[in-house]
Amino acid sequence: MAGTRRATIGRPREFDVDEALERAMRVFWEQGYEGASLTDLTAAMGITRTSMYAAFGNKEDLFRRALERYFAGPAAYAERAPEEPTAKQVAAAFLHGAVDTTTSPEQPSGCLSVQGALAAAPADRAVQDLLADVRNDACARLEDRFQRARDEGDLPPTSDPGLLARFLMTVSGGIAVQAASGAGRDELHRVADAALQNWPPA
């Protein structure tokens, strides 16, 4: 009987890994990488530090997993936008997708990839580099898409695909910061529309 009791007490705590990762993602989203303490993370996830390390690795590993979840879920617009049929539709989907994600009442405001990088200690350089790589990859995908649009005549020959991609990344980053500061969804959709007014004609 005693042996059975000890086995029960010593059994590893069971938890929903997917749900725990979702909660960790929200903590990072709200507080950034530096601001999210292990205490905050494990409390939100409902697990011990030992369980967190066993399931996800260290804090940086957990953040990487949370970032993957973010771009596969709330920020999936960034992957979908380049599939739009025209360059202008790509740009509109990207900016308005950014607005919808950063202002959703059901989610933290702002953008996880932006919030995560706003404050980071020198020791967290790997996280800053990771987030820079994520943003640069997104920019490169847009540039490739706009290069194809120019080749197909959907953008004028004088257009600069790299500049257009960086323009969208800059505006979407600004949208994220404004959303985190309390700007409303309708207002930011109007900002996105204003940014697209001078989009190069086909």
N, CA, C and O of each residue as an XYZ file, in Angstrom:
808
protein
N       0.829     -1.208      0.000
C       0.000      0.000      0.000
C       0.861      1.255      0.000
O       0.649      2.197     -0.763
N       1.876      1.217      0.924
C       2.777      2.373      0.995
C       3.517      2.566     -0.315
O       3.711      3.691     -0.777
N       3.940      1.412     -0.927
C       4.645      1.506     -2.198
C       3.770      2.086     -3.286
O       4.234      2.854     -4.129
N       2.499      1.716     -3.264
C       1.557      2.255     -4.244
C       1.383      3.745     -4.055
O       1.313      4.497     -5.027
N       1.312      4.185     -2.783
C       1.132      5.605     -2.501
C       2.336      6.406     -2.989
O       2.193      7.476     -3.582
N       3.521      5.866     -2.727
C       4.730      6.582     -3.170
C       4.780      6.687     -4.687
O       5.175      7.723     -5.222
N       4.388      5.636     -5.383
C       4.400      5.666     -6.845
C       3.432      6.699     -7.373
O       3.706      7.382     -8.360
N       2.272      6.808     -6.691
C       1.272      7.779     -7.129
C       1.775      9.206     -6.916
O       1.645     10.074     -7.779
N       2.366      9.416     -5.711
C       2.857     10.758     -5.404
C       4.005     11.136     -6.345
O       4.113     12.295     -6.744
N       4.849     10.192     -6.699
C       6.013     10.495     -7.513
C       5.752     10.505     -9.006
O       6.655     10.790     -9.792
N       4.523     10.196     -9.409
C       4.220     10.167    -10.832
C       4.329     11.575    -11.431
O       3.842     12.527    -10.822
N       4.949     11.735    -12.598
C       5.058     13.063    -13.208
C       3.677     13.683    -13.447
O       2.723     13.000    -13.821
N       3.604     14.981    -13.223
C       2.341     15.674    -13.413
C       1.961     15.688    -14.885
O       2.784     16.006    -15.744
N       0.718     15.343    -15.170
C       0.250     15.334    -16.549
C      -0.388     16.677    -16.873
O      -1.078     17.257    -16.035
N      -0.160     17.173    -18.087
C      -0.782     18.427    -18.504
C      -0.888     18.443    -20.023
O      -0.235     17.666    -20.719
N      -1.717     19.338    -20.512
C      -1.936     19.481    -21.941
C      -0.813     20.367    -22.505
O      -0.793     21.577    -22.279
N       0.103     19.757    -23.230
C       1.260     20.491    -23.754
C       0.808     21.614    -24.679
O       1.363     22.711    -24.634
N      -0.183     21.355    -25.509
C      -0.668     22.355    -26.464
C      -1.262     23.560    -25.734
O      -0.996     24.706    -26.094
N      -2.056     23.291    -24.721
C      -2.671     24.371    -23.947
C      -1.610     25.155    -23.183
O      -1.685     26.381    -23.094
N      -0.630     24.458    -22.634
C       0.441     25.131    -21.908
C       1.227     26.051    -22.832
O       1.601     27.155    -22.436
N       1.478     25.607    -24.054
C       2.217     26.423    -25.018
C       1.396     27.633    -25.425
O       1.939     28.723    -25.601
N       0.101     27.452    -25.575
C      -0.782     28.574    -25.904
C      -0.708     29.644    -24.812
O      -0.634     30.836    -25.109
N      -0.728     29.221    -23.575
C      -0.669     30.173    -22.461
C       0.690     30.855    -22.389
O       0.774     32.046    -22.089
N       1.749     30.108    -22.662
C       3.084     30.706    -22.672
C       3.194     31.751    -23.784
O       3.780     32.815    -23.588
N       2.631     31.441    -24.942
C       2.648     32.380    -26.053
C       1.999     33.696    -25.649
O       2.511     34.766    -25.980
N       0.885     33.631    -24.943
C       0.174     34.840    -24.535
C       0.984     35.649    -23.521
O       0.957     36.879    -23.541
N       1.698     34.964    -22.644
C       2.537     35.683    -21.676
C       3.659     36.424    -22.400
O       3.904     37.599    -22.129
N       4.333     35.745    -23.313
C       5.391     36.401    -24.090
C       4.816     37.558    -24.902
O       5.443     38.609    -25.030
N       3.640     37.359    -25.440
C       2.989     38.371    -26.264
C       2.686     39.613    -25.434
O       2.885     40.736    -25.899
N       2.213     39.420    -24.224
C       1.851     40.544    -23.364
C       3.062     41.225    -22.742
O       3.078     42.446    -22.586
N       4.077     40.442    -22.386
C       5.174     40.978    -21.579
C       6.507     41.063    -22.307
O       7.452     41.649    -21.780
N       6.609     40.496    -23.497
C       7.887     40.455    -24.183
C       8.767     39.358    -23.615
O       8.432     38.761    -22.592
N       9.882     39.089    -24.265
C      10.753     38.009    -23.805
C      11.388     38.347    -22.459
O      11.380     37.535    -21.534
N      11.929     39.539    -22.365
C      12.626     39.926    -21.140
C      11.656     40.044    -19.972
O      11.973     39.638    -18.854
N      10.480     40.595    -20.228
C       9.514     40.825    -19.155
C       8.844     39.577    -18.627
O       8.334     39.572    -17.507
N       8.840     38.517    -19.420
C       8.175     37.281    -19.009
C       9.120     36.453    -18.143
O      10.066     35.849    -18.649
N       8.864     36.427    -16.853
C       9.714     35.649    -15.943
C       9.285     34.181    -15.973
O       8.182     33.848    -16.406
N      10.167     33.330    -15.511
C       9.821     31.910    -15.426
C       8.647     31.699    -14.485
O       7.825     30.808    -14.698
N       8.570     32.512    -13.451
C       7.439     32.414    -12.520
C       6.136     32.749    -13.230
O       5.137     32.050    -13.065
N       6.145     33.829    -14.026
C       4.959     34.204    -14.795
C       4.563     33.086    -15.763
O       3.390     32.731    -15.878
N       5.551     32.550    -16.443
C       5.292     31.542    -17.464
C       4.729     30.262    -16.860
O       3.709     29.748    -17.317
N       5.395     29.754    -15.836
C       4.936     28.487    -15.263
C       3.591     28.653    -14.565
O       2.779     27.727    -14.562
N       3.344     29.832    -13.968
C       2.045     30.071    -13.330
C       0.935     30.059    -14.380
O      -0.117     29.454    -14.175
N       1.177     30.730    -15.502
C       0.175     30.759    -16.562
C      -0.035     29.378    -17.185
O      -1.154     29.008    -17.540
N       1.049     28.631    -17.311
C       0.979     27.306    -17.921
C       0.423     26.254    -16.968
O       0.008     25.177    -17.398
N       0.416     26.570    -15.666
C      -0.089     25.631    -14.681
C       0.821     24.439    -14.455
O       0.351     23.341    -14.157
N       2.127     24.652    -14.595
C       3.092     23.558    -14.430
C       4.265     24.037    -13.595
O       4.428     25.236    -13.366
N       5.072     23.107    -13.148
C       6.275     23.441    -12.405
C       7.416     23.754    -13.377
O       7.326     23.454    -14.567
N       8.480     24.355    -12.862
C       9.645     24.616    -13.709
C      10.238     23.305    -14.226
O      10.681     23.216    -15.372
N      10.239     22.293    -13.362
C      10.773     21.000    -13.775
C      10.002     20.457    -14.969
O      10.598     19.951    -15.921
N       8.673     20.562    -14.920
C       7.846     20.087    -16.025
C       8.070     20.920    -17.281
O       8.069     20.395    -18.395
N       8.263     22.231    -17.089
C       8.504     23.105    -18.236
C       9.808     22.731    -18.934
O       9.860     22.599    -20.157
N      10.864     22.564    -18.128
C      12.156     22.200    -18.713
C      12.070     20.849    -19.427
O      12.651     20.664    -20.496
N      11.349     19.920    -18.830
C      11.239     18.582    -19.412
C      10.467     18.603    -20.730
O      10.798     17.874    -21.664
N       9.445     19.438    -20.795
C       8.584     19.455    -21.985
C       9.074     20.404    -23.073
O       8.910     20.128    -24.262
N       9.674     21.519    -22.670
C       9.982     22.566    -23.641
C      11.450     22.984    -23.679
O      11.855     23.672    -24.616
N      12.246     22.600    -22.712
C      13.619     23.079    -22.643
C      13.684     24.341    -21.813
O      12.841     24.543    -20.940
N      14.669     25.204    -22.063
C      14.811     26.429    -21.280
C      13.884     27.531    -21.796
O      13.074     27.297    -22.693
N      14.005     28.715    -21.236
C      13.117     29.821    -21.598
C      13.234     30.179    -23.075
O      12.230     30.430    -23.742
N      14.448     30.201    -23.574
C      14.641     30.524    -24.985
C      13.988     29.477    -25.882
O      13.355     29.823    -26.880
N      14.137     28.206    -25.536
C      13.495     27.141    -26.314
C      11.979     27.296    -26.302
O      11.318     27.120    -27.325
N      11.439     27.627    -25.132
C      10.000     27.825    -25.007
C       9.549     28.996    -25.866
O       8.501     28.933    -26.508
N      10.336     30.061    -25.878
C       9.981     31.233    -26.685
C       9.967     30.883    -28.172
O       9.086     31.325    -28.909
N      10.935     30.097    -28.602
C      10.977     29.687    -30.006
C       9.715     28.903    -30.380
O       9.137     29.101    -31.449
N       9.304     28.014    -29.480
C       8.092     27.233    -29.727
C       6.858     28.143    -29.758
O       5.967     27.970    -30.590
N       6.821     29.108    -28.843
C       5.697     30.043    -28.787
C       5.649     30.900    -30.043
O       4.570     31.187    -30.562
N       6.814     31.308    -30.534
C       6.869     32.127    -31.744
C       6.373     31.332    -32.949
O       5.654     31.867    -33.793
N       6.752     30.067    -33.031
C       6.258     29.206    -34.116
C       4.736     29.105    -34.058
O       4.063     29.167    -35.087
N       4.205     28.951    -32.860
C       2.760     28.850    -32.696
C       2.077     30.148    -33.112
O       1.006     30.136    -33.720
N       2.706     31.256    -32.779
C       2.145     32.565    -33.117
C       2.010     32.734    -34.621
O       0.971     33.181    -35.107
N       3.061     32.377    -35.366
C       3.018     32.562    -36.815
C       2.190     31.498    -37.524
O       1.772     31.691    -38.666
N       1.953     30.381    -36.856
C       1.072     29.368    -37.436
C      -0.392     29.665    -37.129
O      -1.290     29.128    -37.777
N      -0.631     30.536    -36.124
C      -1.990     30.836    -35.706
C      -2.360     32.292    -35.909
O      -2.736     32.679    -37.015
N      -2.263     33.120    -34.854
C      -2.713     34.512    -34.953
C      -2.075     35.310    -36.081
O      -2.743     36.138    -36.700
N      -0.791     35.078    -36.360
C      -0.093     35.864    -37.387
C       0.081     35.098    -38.695
O       0.995     35.390    -39.466
N      -0.777     34.134    -38.945
C      -0.674     33.361    -40.181
C      -0.928     34.214    -41.424
O      -0.621     33.799    -42.542
N      -1.489     35.404    -41.223
C      -1.710     36.303    -42.362
C      -0.397     36.596    -43.091
O      -0.400     36.805    -44.304
N       0.717     36.612    -42.367
C       2.010     36.929    -42.981
C       2.422     35.871    -43.996
O       3.093     36.175    -44.983
N       2.021     34.630    -43.752
C       2.304     33.547    -44.694
C       1.293     33.530    -45.830
O       1.636     33.199    -46.965
N       0.059     33.884    -45.532
C      -1.008     33.811    -46.539
C      -0.988     34.983    -47.519
O      -1.340     34.824    -48.688
N      -0.578     36.154    -47.043
C      -0.673     37.360    -47.871
C       0.015     37.224    -49.233
O      -0.571     37.634    -50.235
N       1.234     36.666    -49.318
C       1.881     36.561    -50.633
C       1.145     35.685    -51.635
O       1.485     35.690    -52.818
N       0.140     34.929    -51.186
C      -0.624     34.079    -52.090
C      -1.720     34.845    -52.812
O      -2.361     34.297    -53.710
N      -1.950     36.106    -52.438
C      -2.972     36.917    -53.107
C      -2.592     37.125    -54.568
O      -1.409     37.136    -54.907
N      -3.600     37.293    -55.446
C      -3.336     37.309    -56.894
C      -2.588     38.525    -57.427
O      -1.914     38.423    -58.453
N      -2.688     39.672    -56.758
C      -1.980     40.863    -57.241
C      -1.104     41.428    -56.129
O      -1.312     41.153    -54.947
N      -0.115     42.229    -56.539
C       0.806     42.820    -55.564
C       0.065     43.727    -54.584
O       0.352     43.723    -53.387
N      -0.881     44.500    -55.096
C      -1.615     45.399    -54.197
C      -2.475     44.609    -53.216
O      -2.612     45.001    -52.057
N      -3.049     43.511    -53.668
C      -3.835     42.669    -52.770
C      -2.941     42.012    -51.719
O      -3.352     41.824    -50.574
N      -1.720     41.666    -52.115
C      -0.745     41.147    -51.153
C      -0.497     42.187    -50.068
O      -0.541     41.885    -48.876
N      -0.235     43.418    -50.503
C       0.056     44.491    -49.552
C      -1.128     44.750    -48.629
O      -0.959     44.927    -47.422
N      -2.328     44.772    -49.207
C      -3.526     45.023    -48.399
C      -3.752     43.902    -47.390
O      -4.062     44.160    -46.227
N      -3.597     42.660    -47.838
C      -3.790     41.521    -46.928
C      -2.770     41.547    -45.801
O      -3.083     41.205    -44.661
N      -1.554     41.954    -46.126
C      -0.492     41.988    -45.112
C      -0.778     43.066    -44.070
O      -0.700     42.797    -42.871
N      -1.105     44.272    -44.504
C      -1.316     45.363    -43.552
C      -2.610     45.194    -42.768
O      -2.631     45.394    -41.554
N      -3.686     44.829    -43.451
C      -4.952     44.668    -42.736
C      -4.921     43.423    -41.848
O      -5.580     43.380    -40.809
N      -4.159     42.420    -42.258
C      -3.959     41.257    -41.391
C      -3.228     41.650    -40.119
O      -3.544     41.167    -39.031
N      -2.245     42.536    -40.267
C      -1.508     43.030    -39.094
C      -2.441     43.773    -38.145
O      -2.360     43.617    -36.927
N      -3.320     44.578    -38.716
C      -4.284     45.311    -37.881
C      -5.187     44.340    -37.116
O      -5.360     44.467    -35.904
N      -5.753     43.382    -37.826
C      -6.681     42.442    -37.182
C      -6.002     41.654    -36.065
O      -6.589     41.441    -35.004
N      -4.764     41.223    -36.306
C      -4.060     40.427    -35.303
C      -3.663     41.258    -34.089
O      -3.782     40.793    -32.956
N      -3.200     42.462    -34.311
C      -2.686     43.271    -33.202
C      -3.778     43.970    -32.398
O      -3.510     44.501    -31.321
N      -5.011     43.974    -32.915
C      -6.099     44.660    -32.205
C      -7.231     43.727    -31.811
O      -8.283     44.196    -31.376
N      -7.048     42.432    -31.950
C      -8.124     41.495    -31.610
C      -8.469     41.593    -30.123
O      -7.575     41.532    -29.279
N      -9.751     41.743    -29.794
C     -10.134     41.827    -28.379
C      -9.924     40.511    -27.633
O      -9.933     40.489    -26.402
N      -9.738     39.432    -28.356
C      -9.568     38.120    -27.729
C      -8.097     37.774    -27.495
O      -7.782     36.710    -26.963
N      -7.204     38.675    -27.894
C      -5.777     38.401    -27.802
C      -5.054     39.606    -27.217
O      -5.622     40.697    -27.173
N      -3.816     39.434    -26.768
C      -3.040     40.603    -26.336
C      -2.868     41.580    -27.499
O      -2.836     41.168    -28.659
N      -2.759     42.846    -27.196
C      -2.563     43.836    -28.252
C      -1.116     43.834    -28.698
O      -0.230     43.356    -27.990
N      -0.890     44.380    -29.891
C       0.467     44.426    -30.424
C       0.859     43.117    -31.088
O       0.022     42.246    -31.327
N       2.153     42.995    -31.382
C       2.684     41.848    -32.124
C       3.747     41.145    -31.289
O       4.635     41.792    -30.733
N       3.655     39.830    -31.204
C       4.624     39.074    -30.398
C       6.050     39.296    -30.886
O       6.957     39.453    -30.070
N       6.268     39.312    -32.197
C       7.635     39.448    -32.700
C       8.186     40.848    -32.461
O       9.401     41.032    -32.387
N       7.300     41.840    -32.338
C       7.734     43.203    -32.026
C       7.882     43.376    -30.519
O       8.900     43.877    -30.042
N       6.853     42.955    -29.766
C       6.894     43.076    -28.311
C       8.096     42.333    -27.735
O       8.747     42.805    -26.803
N       8.374     41.172    -28.300
C       9.450     40.346    -27.777
C      10.817     40.992    -27.888
O      11.730     40.659    -27.133
N      10.960     41.918    -28.831
C      12.269     42.510    -29.087
C      12.439     43.907    -28.505
O      13.533     44.468    -28.559
N      11.371     44.475    -27.949
C      11.451     45.862    -27.510
C      12.447     46.059    -26.374
O      13.094     47.101    -26.282
N      12.564     45.066    -25.522
C      13.520     45.156    -24.421
C      14.145     43.790    -24.211
O      13.447     42.821    -23.913
N      15.444     43.713    -24.363
C      16.135     42.445    -24.161
C      17.523     42.724    -23.609
O      18.212     43.638    -24.063
N      17.925     41.938    -22.636
C      19.239     42.103    -22.026
C      20.326     41.612    -22.981
O      20.042     40.814    -23.875
N      21.567     42.074    -22.807
C      22.658     41.605    -23.671
C      22.767     40.088    -23.713
O      23.146     39.515    -24.735
N      22.435     39.439    -22.603
C      22.520     37.974    -22.556
C      21.490     37.310    -23.453
O      21.609     36.130    -23.782
N      20.470     38.079    -23.852
C      19.405     37.540    -24.688
C      19.614     37.879    -26.158
O      18.653     37.976    -26.921
N      20.849     38.054    -26.544
C      21.161     38.421    -27.924
C      20.624     37.393    -28.911
O      20.207     37.747    -30.014
N      20.632     36.130    -28.521
C      20.147     35.080    -29.419
C      18.673     35.283    -29.747
O      18.238     35.006    -30.864
N      17.905     35.766    -28.775
C      16.482     36.022    -29.007
C      16.308     37.214    -29.938
O      15.470     37.183    -30.841
N      17.094     38.263    -29.723
C      17.028     39.415    -30.623
C      17.380     39.002    -32.055
O      16.729     39.433    -33.007
N      18.403     38.175    -32.199
C      18.803     37.709    -33.528
C      17.698     36.857    -34.156
O      17.425     36.954    -35.352
N      17.068     36.021    -33.325
C      15.966     35.189    -33.822
C      14.839     36.051    -34.366
O      14.327     35.791    -35.455
N      14.453     37.070    -33.619
C      13.353     37.930    -34.047
C      13.741     38.746    -35.278
O      12.909     38.980    -36.154
N      14.995     39.176    -35.348
C      15.454     39.884    -36.543
C      15.397     38.957    -37.753
O      15.009     39.381    -38.841
N      15.781     37.693    -37.571
C      15.722     36.727    -38.672
C      14.281     36.508    -39.123
O      14.009     36.405    -40.319
N      13.362     36.436    -38.165
C      11.948     36.243    -38.497
C      11.439     37.403    -39.343
O      10.769     37.192    -40.354
N      11.756     38.628    -38.931
C      11.297     39.799    -39.679
C      11.973     39.876    -41.047
O      11.328     40.214    -42.040
N      13.257     39.568    -41.102
C      13.966     39.613    -42.384
C      13.461     38.537    -43.345
O      13.392     38.764    -44.553
N      13.110     37.375    -42.814
C      12.545     36.313    -43.659
C      11.207     36.749    -44.242
O      10.925     36.509    -45.416
N      10.386     37.391    -43.416
C       9.095     37.875    -43.897
C       9.290     38.924    -44.986
O       8.573     38.941    -45.986
N      10.270     39.795    -44.775
C      10.569     40.832    -45.759
C      11.056     40.203    -47.066
O      10.674     40.645    -48.149
N      11.888     39.184    -46.963
C      12.410     38.509    -48.155
C      11.300     37.823    -48.940
O      11.316     37.830    -50.171
N      10.329     37.225    -48.234
C       9.208     36.582    -48.924
C       8.393     37.613    -49.695
O       7.967     37.367    -50.824
N       8.183     38.769    -49.073
C       7.447     39.825    -49.770
C       8.242     40.343    -50.969
O       7.680     40.575    -52.039
N       9.532     40.518    -50.787
C      10.364     40.994    -51.900
C      10.310     40.017    -53.077
O      10.185     40.438    -54.227
N      10.404     38.728    -52.796
C      10.325     37.719    -53.862
C       8.983     37.797    -54.583
O       8.907     37.681    -55.806
N       7.931     37.994    -53.800
C       6.589     38.075    -54.401
C       6.469     39.313    -55.276
O       5.874     39.251    -56.352
N       7.026     40.439    -54.832
C       6.928     41.667    -55.619
C       7.863     41.628    -56.828
O       7.587     42.251    -57.853
N       8.949     40.904    -56.704
C       9.817     40.703    -57.868
C       9.057     39.941    -58.947
O       9.139     40.274    -60.129
N       8.324     38.926    -58.534
C       7.524     38.157    -59.489
C       6.435     39.030    -60.093
O       6.148     38.943    -61.287
N       5.831     39.875    -59.257
C       4.791     40.771    -59.757
C       5.360     41.733    -60.794
O       4.705     42.014    -61.799
N       6.558     42.237    -60.567
C       7.181     43.131    -61.548
C       7.494     42.385    -62.843
O       7.280     42.908    -63.937
N       8.000     41.165    -62.711
C       8.317     40.360    -63.894
C       7.069     40.061    -64.723
O       7.132     39.949    -65.948
N       5.929     39.933    -64.027
C       4.672     39.590    -64.713
C       3.909     40.822    -65.186
O       2.850     40.697    -65.800
N       4.441     42.016    -64.903
C       3.778     43.238    -65.329
C       2.723     43.745    -64.364
O       1.979     44.673    -64.683
N       2.654     43.135    -63.175
C       1.687     43.561    -62.168
C       2.204     44.763    -61.388
O       1.435     45.447    -60.711
N       3.496     45.018    -61.481
C       4.126     46.223    -60.950
C       4.928     46.863    -62.070
O       5.429     46.156    -62.944
N       5.063     48.187    -62.065
C       5.822     48.845    -63.137
C       7.294     48.441    -63.108
O       7.822     48.100    -62.049
N       7.957     48.478    -64.259
C       9.366     48.086    -64.339
C      10.275     48.911    -63.440
O      11.342     48.449    -63.036
N       9.853     50.133    -63.129
C      10.680     51.014    -62.298
C      10.489     50.781    -60.795
O      11.176     51.404    -59.985
N       9.581     49.907    -60.422
C       9.325     49.668    -58.996
C      10.493     48.914    -58.365
O      11.235     48.209    -59.049
N      10.642     49.071    -57.078
C      11.726     48.442    -56.315
C      11.107     47.417    -55.358
O      10.612     47.802    -54.299
N      11.122     46.124    -55.701
C      10.498     45.106    -54.850
C      11.031     45.101    -53.423
O      10.266     44.908    -52.478
N      12.332     45.312    -53.258
C      12.904     45.324    -51.912
C      12.394     46.486    -51.083
O      12.103     46.338    -49.896
N      12.288     47.651    -51.721
C      11.805     48.835    -51.017
C      10.332     48.672    -50.643
O       9.924     49.039    -49.541
N       9.537     48.121    -51.563
C       8.122     47.906    -51.271
C       7.944     46.931    -50.105
O       7.083     47.131    -49.249
N       8.755     45.888    -50.077
C       8.679     44.914    -48.991
C       9.054     45.570    -47.661
O       8.379     45.368    -46.652
N      10.128     46.350    -47.666
C      10.560     47.014    -46.436
C       9.532     48.042    -45.992
O       9.326     48.236    -44.794
N       8.889     48.699    -46.941
C       7.828     49.656    -46.626
C       6.706     48.969    -45.852
O       6.245     49.478    -44.830
N       6.268     47.803    -46.349
C       5.197     47.080    -45.666
C       5.631     46.625    -44.276
O       4.851     46.710    -43.327
N       6.855     46.148    -44.148
C       7.339     45.710    -42.849
C       7.389     46.891    -41.867
O       7.064     46.741    -40.689
N       7.794     48.053    -42.359
C       7.880     49.240    -41.507
C       6.499     49.690    -41.052
O       6.292     49.993    -39.877
N       5.556     49.734    -41.988
C       4.193     50.158    -41.625
C       3.551     49.154    -40.682
O       2.903     49.545    -39.711
N       3.722     47.859    -40.954
C       3.107     46.851    -40.084
C       3.720     46.896    -38.681
O       3.020     46.695    -37.688
N       5.030     47.161    -38.604
C       5.662     47.312    -37.292
C       5.098     48.503    -36.540
O       4.862     48.438    -35.333
N       4.885     49.599    -37.271
C       4.286     50.783    -36.652
C       2.865     50.515    -36.191
O       2.450     50.993    -35.135
N       2.119     49.754    -36.976
C       0.765     49.378    -36.593
C       0.789     48.599    -35.278
O      -0.031     48.836    -34.391
N       1.733     47.671    -35.164
C       1.844     46.866    -33.950
C       2.129     47.730    -32.726
O       1.525     47.543    -31.669
N       3.050     48.672    -32.875
C       3.393     49.549    -31.751
C       2.196     50.421    -31.373
O       1.913     50.608    -30.190
N       1.496     50.952    -32.369
C       0.321     51.780    -32.094
C      -0.785     50.967    -31.434
O      -1.464     51.457    -30.531
N      -0.970     49.731    -31.881
C      -1.987     48.871    -31.280
C      -1.661     48.598    -29.818
O      -2.547     48.615    -28.963
N      -0.391     48.349    -29.535
C       0.023     48.099    -28.153
C      -0.152     49.338    -27.288
O      -0.264     49.243    -26.066
N      -0.175     50.505    -27.933
C      -0.354     51.766    -27.207
C      -1.818     52.144    -27.060
O      -2.143     53.169    -26.461
N      -2.712     51.304    -27.614
C      -4.143     51.541    -27.431
C      -4.889     52.047    -28.643
O      -6.088     52.308    -28.548
N      -4.227     52.198    -29.784
C      -4.933     52.645    -30.985
C      -5.997     51.624    -31.371
O      -5.786     50.419    -31.233
N      -7.137     52.106    -31.855
C      -8.266     51.238    -32.172
C      -8.147     50.570    -33.526
O      -7.384     51.006    -34.388
N      -8.917     49.500    -33.701
C      -8.882     48.734    -34.941
C      -9.314     49.568    -36.143
O      -8.637     49.564    -37.171
N     -10.432     50.283    -36.028
C     -10.930     51.070    -37.157
C      -9.908     52.119    -37.586
O      -9.669     52.321    -38.777
N      -9.313     52.780    -36.602
C      -8.311     53.805    -36.907
C      -7.106     53.202    -37.632
O      -6.595     53.792    -38.584
N      -6.661     52.046    -37.189
C      -5.484     51.436    -37.803
C      -5.808     50.855    -39.182
O      -4.930     50.797    -40.043
N      -7.039     50.431    -39.399
C      -7.414     50.027    -40.761
C      -7.352     51.236    -41.699
O      -6.963     51.108    -42.860
N      -7.732     52.392    -41.194
C      -7.637     53.601    -42.023
C      -6.177     53.955    -42.290
O      -5.836     54.444    -43.367
N      -5.323     53.705    -41.311
C      -3.887     53.927    -41.516
C      -3.375     53.008    -42.621
O      -2.614     53.436    -43.489
N      -3.795     51.746    -42.588
C      -3.388     50.794    -43.629
C      -3.865     51.259    -44.991
O      -3.117     51.197    -45.967
N      -5.101     51.721    -45.066
C      -5.630     52.224    -46.343
C      -4.834     53.430    -46.831
O      -4.554     53.551    -48.024
N      -4.473     54.311    -45.922
C      -3.696     55.498    -46.304
C      -2.329     55.097    -46.829
O      -1.823     55.696    -47.778
N      -1.730     54.085    -46.214
C      -0.415     53.631    -46.655
C      -0.453     53.047    -48.058
O       0.546     53.061    -48.777
N      -1.618     52.534    -48.440
C      -1.749     51.878    -49.750
C      -2.198     52.829    -50.857
O      -2.264     52.430    -52.019
N      -2.505     54.072    -50.515
C      -3.023     55.007    -51.511
C      -2.035     55.274    -52.643
O      -2.436     55.465    -53.791
N      -0.765     55.288    -52.323
C       0.254     55.579    -53.342
C       0.964     54.322    -53.818
O       2.097     54.386    -54.294
N       0.299     53.181    -53.690
C       0.893     51.927    -54.185
C       1.104     52.017    -55.697
O       0.223     52.512    -56.400
N       2.231     51.558    -56.213
C       2.498     51.682    -57.653
C       1.422     50.994    -58.495
O       1.068     49.848    -58.220
N       0.900     51.674    -59.511
C      -0.102     51.040    -60.369
C       0.551     49.974    -61.259
O       1.751     50.017    -61.530
N      -0.254     49.039    -61.696
C       0.268     47.981    -62.573
C       0.637     48.568    -63.922
O       1.095     47.843    -64.806
